[in-house]
Amino acid sequence: MDLFDALKNRYSHKEGFLPDPVPLDDLEKIAQAGLDAPNGGNLQTVRLIILPDKASVAPVCAVVPTIGLETAPAAIAVLTDSVLAQTAPVEGTFEKEDYSAAVTQMLLAAAGLGYASLWLDSPYFDPARQKEAVAALGAPDSYHLWAVLPVGKPDGTGSRRTKMEFNERVSYIRFGGKK
């Protein structure tokens, strides 16, 4: 799929998935797109765990049961190495920016390969769920789980939200400036 088609057609798939397996090669392409994302200070704090089948998705689903995780034939967990992030050459870390850039590129790669996905992060804002999910993934305590992306073919057309028109969100020269 053309890049601009993937950008236009990508949506957050909040419904179920078909049981069709996702080839490991496709999951690796999606993961590589995330690793190719820009990252603060080139620290490369993002770590990914490919969950290639329903059995490997199940422990994360047990922590956060959603229709997407319950039906997804595969998923990718997105973590950052918080210890490594602390070595940033400036005050603060880039963990949020790093994971956000990685997730964005993975969602686009999934769409480009004909899959649906979802940026599933809010359940992991709860510290207890965060800790439980990190443990379920076998990651060190110093790692932070930011999101899990269920990946698969949608079991329907998927609901899409309407986007505002270009001219409602873009100005020229100054705020409110017209073309």
N, C-alpha and C positions, 0 to 999 in steps of 0.2 A: 504494500500500500504506500502511496506517495506520502511524504511527511506531512504536508498540509492537509491531506485527507485524514490522516491519523489525528492531527490536532483538532480538526473540526468534528470528527466522529467519536472521539473518546468521551466516555461518560462514566459516572460512578454507578456500577451495576449493583443495585441493592436487593436484587431478587436471587432466585436459585440458579444453579448451573446444571448443565447436562452431565451425566456421569462419564463422558468420554475422557480418557486419559490425556494429559498434556505431555507430549514428548519431552524427555529430559533436555534434548538439544534446544528446544524452544524456551524452556525455563532458564537454561544457561544463557541464551541470547538476551532474555529479559533482564537477568541478573547483571550481565555484562554492561547493558545500557545504564543500569544504576551505578555501577562502579566507574563508568566513564563520565559521570556527572561532575560538575565543578565542585570543589570542596575547599573550605577555608584553610589557608596556609599550607595546602597540599598535605595535610596531616592524614588524609584518607582514613577517617575514623569510622566510616560506615562498614558494617559487617552484615552479611546476608546469610540466611539459612534457607536453602531450598527444601521445601517440603513437597516431594514429588508425587505423593499419592494420599489417598484418604486416611490411611493408617498413620501417616506422619503428621497430617493436619489435626488429627483427633485430639492430641494433648492440648494444643492451643485452643481448639474449639471447646474443650471441657472448661477452660478458664473463661472464655467469652463465647457462649453459644449464640451465633447469629445464623440467619438463613444462608448467608454467603459462605461462612466457614463450614456449616453443616453439610452443604451440598458440593462444595468446591472439590474438584478432583486433584487440585494442587494449590500451593500457596508459597509465598516468599515472605519470610520474617525479616524486618529491617531493624538492625540494632546499631548502636554506636559504642565504641570503646571509650568510656568516660575517663579512664586514666590517661589514655593517649590524648584525649581532647584537652586535658589540663595543661598539656605542653605547648599550647598555642602561643605564638610569639607576641600576642597582644592580650590585654586583660579580657577575660571571658572566654567562652568557647563558641565554636561554630557548629555544635551538634545539631541544633534544630535546622539550620540552613543546609548542612550537609545531608541530613536524612531527607529533607524536603526536596532538594534537587535530585537525589537518587530516586525517590518515589515518583516524582514527576516523569523522569525519563523512563522508568520501568513501566508506568501506566501507558505512556505513549508507545513503547516497544510492544507491549501486550496488544494494544489496539492495532498497531501496524501488522502484527502477526495474525490478526483476526480473533483475538480473545477479548473477553470482558474482564474487568477487575474493579477493585474498590480500594480506596485509601482508608483502611480501617485502623484508626488510631485512638479515638476518644475513649474506648473502654480501658486502654492502658494508662490513662491519666490517673487512675485510682492506684495509689501506691501498693495496696495489697494485691490487686490483680497483676500489676507490673511485676512484682516479686514472684508471684506464682507462675506467670507466663515465662519469665526468664529461666526459672528453675525447670519448667516443663521442656524448655528448649535445650537445657543442658549448658547454658551460657554462664560464664563467671558472674558473680554478684556485682562486679564493677561495670557490667554492660547494662545499657538502657535499651529496652524494647520500645521502639517508637510506633511501629505499624506492622500489620500483617496484610499482605495483598493476596486475597483469594484470586486464583487464575483459572479460567476455563471458558468453555463455550456457554453462552447464556441459554437458559431453558425457555426463553421467549424473546420478545423484542426489547425488553427492558424499558423502564420508565426514564425519560429524559426531561430535565427541566429546561424551560425556555430561557435563552440568554437574551439580554438586552441588545438592541441594535448597536452597531459600531459607533454611529454618530451620537449615541446617548452616553458613551463612555470615553470618547476620544476628543480632545481639543487640539487646536493648532496655535502655536506661538505662545498662548497664555490660556489659563483656565477659562473655558467657555468660548474660546476663539474658534471661529468657523473656517472651513477650508476656502 
